[in-house]
Amino acid sequence: MANLTAGENCGELQVALDIIVGKWKPIILFHLMENEKLRFSELQRAIPEITKKMLTSQLRELEYNDIVHREVYQQVPPKVEYSMTEYGHGLTPLLVSMRSWGTEHLAHLEELHGKDNEEPRC
């Protein structure tokens, strides 16, 4: 394997991280991955710590990147459902691996520092 200088060929990694990085995006994606479709209010209930404004912002970014699909039903009251796109499902192995690593990391921290670690949110 070639030895790369710092920053060389990291552009692709940065693009990927820009799409999924953040406090809420992975959690939103996990909920959408585990449920075929969720309404905005269902996502809010599933992630009570997130503000309405932040949830809207994160969903719009994920929609822009074709990770999440937003379906608007023309009815009264308005109904909007979110789901992962076929393209977005390509992130599933990465998200599952991140969750698995997080579980292992919590166990590792417990061994190091005791039970004062925060529980996972999804």
N, C-alpha and C positions, 0 to 999 in steps of 0.2 A: 504494500500500500504506500502511496506517495506521501511524503511529509510536506504538508501545506504550511505556508507562512500564515501568520495571524490575519484573519479576515478574508483570505483568498478562498473563492468558491463558496462563500457562506450566504450569498444572495438568495439562493433557493430556500435555505433554512429560514432566513429572515422572513421571506414571503409566507411560508407555512406558519411560522410563529405569529405573524401579524394577524392571521385569520383566527387562530384558536386561543391566543394568549389573553389573559385578563382574568379577573376574579370570577366572572359570571358565565362567560361563553362555554367553557367545558361543562359546567353544571347544566346550563340550558340544553346543550347538545345531548348530555346523558339522559335528561328527561324525555327529549324528543326521540332519542334512540330506543328507549325502553317503551315508549308509547307511540303508536302509529301516527296519531294526530292529537294535538292539544290546543284548546282555545287559550287566548291570552289570560283569562281569569284563572284557568287551571294551572298555567305556568306560574302565575303570581302566588297561588296557594301552595304550589310545590316548592317555591323558593321564597318564603315569607320575608327574608332579609333584604331582597332586592326592591328598589323603588320602581314605580311604574315608568318613570322617565328613563331609568337605566335599562330596564327590560326592553322597552321600546327601541332604544338606541342599539342595544346589542342584537336584537332580532333584525333590525334594519341592516346592520353591518353583515350579519350572516346571510341575509337574503341577497344583498348586493353581491356577495361572493359565491352565490348559487349553492350554499350549504343548506339553507332552509328555504322552504316554499311557503308562501303566504297565500291562503285561499280566502277570498272575500265572498260571502254569500249576500246577495241583494235581497235582504228581508228586513223587517222591523220587529224587534231591534236588530241592528247589524250583527252579523256573526262572522268571526274571523278565526280560521284554524291554521295552525303551523305544523309543518312536518319536515322531516329531513328529505332532501332531494336524493335522487339516485347517486349523483356526484358526491353529495354530503356523506352518504353511507360509506364512502371510501375512508372516512375518518374513524369508522367503528373500531378496527383493530388497534389504532393508535390510542383511542380513548379507553378501550378495555385494558390495554397495557399500562396506561397512565394510572388508572384506578388500581390495578393490581400492584404496581410499584408503590403507590400511595399507602395501600394496606400494609405492605411489607415495611415501608418506612415508618409508619406509626408503631408497628411492633418493635422495630429497631430502636426508635426513640424511647419506647416504654422500657426496653432493656437498659438503655443508657441512663434515663432520667426518672423512671417511675411512671405512674399513671396520670401525670398532669398534662397530658397531651389532648388537644382538641379532637373530637370525633369527626369523622368524615360527614359531608352534607348530602351525599347521594348514594 
